Amino acid sequence: MELNSVTNSATSLITSAQQKAANAAQTIATLPVQKDEVGGSKDFGSEDLFKPILSLKESELETAAAVKLLQTDKKVQGALLDIRV
């Protein structure tokens, strides 16, 4: 396995997680406020928040996985350098 492929995969995972989080945040930000809140126009159900909040959690987990990939790659590279020296 190429050493750069792990870094590229981790970077790609972080980028997609960032985009997913941004989309979820935008969805949450554009939800209408409830009637009893200032400027509220209509009620919305908690199910409207369910999917974007899950997307935020998913992006958090994906980012954590990418960081672990990078940490493991760093350890492997260090071990390879120790063997070669």
N, C-alpha and C positions, 0 to 999 in steps of 0.2 A: 504494500500500500504506500502510495506516495505521501510524504510528510505534509506537503502543502494541501493535499485533499482534505485532511482533517480540519485544518484552519479554514479552508474555503467553505466546508460544510457548516462549521460553527458560525462563521460570518453570515452565511446565507440564512441559517436558522434564526440568528439574532435579528437580521433585517426583516424577515417575515413576521417574527413575533412583534417587532416594533410597529409594523404596518397594521397588524391585527389589533394591537392595543390602541393605536390611533383611531382606527375605524370604530372600535367599541366605545371609546371615549366620546367620539363625535356623536354616536347614536344616543348615548346617555345625555349628552349636553343638549341635544335637540328635542328630547322628550318634553311634552307639555307639563307645566306645573299643575298641581292639584288646585281645585277651586278654592280651598281654604287658605292657600298661600297667596302672598301679594302678587298680583298680576296673573293669577291662575285663571285658566279658561275652561278646562275640563278635567275630569278625573281620568286617570289611567291606572291600569292594573299592575300589580307587582310582576306579572308575567312579562310585561314590556321590558323590565329591567333584567330579567333572568338570563337571557341569551347574551347580552353585552357584558354582563358581569362574569359569566362563565368564560367568555372570550378573553377578558382581562386576566383571569386566573390562568387560563391556558397559555397565554403569552408569557406570563410570569414563569410558568413551569418550563416552557420552551427555552427561555433565556437562561434559566438555571442549568438546564441540560447542556446548552451550548457552552456555558462557562466551564462546566465539568469536562466537556470535550477538550477545551483549550488547556485546562490544567493537566489533564492526562497526557495530551500531546506534548506539553512542555516536559513532563516527567520522562516520557519515552525518549524524547530527543536528548535529554540530559543523560539518560542511561546509555544511549547509543554513543554519545560522545565519550563517556567514561570507558566504554568497551574499546573504542578505537584508539584511545590515548595510551 
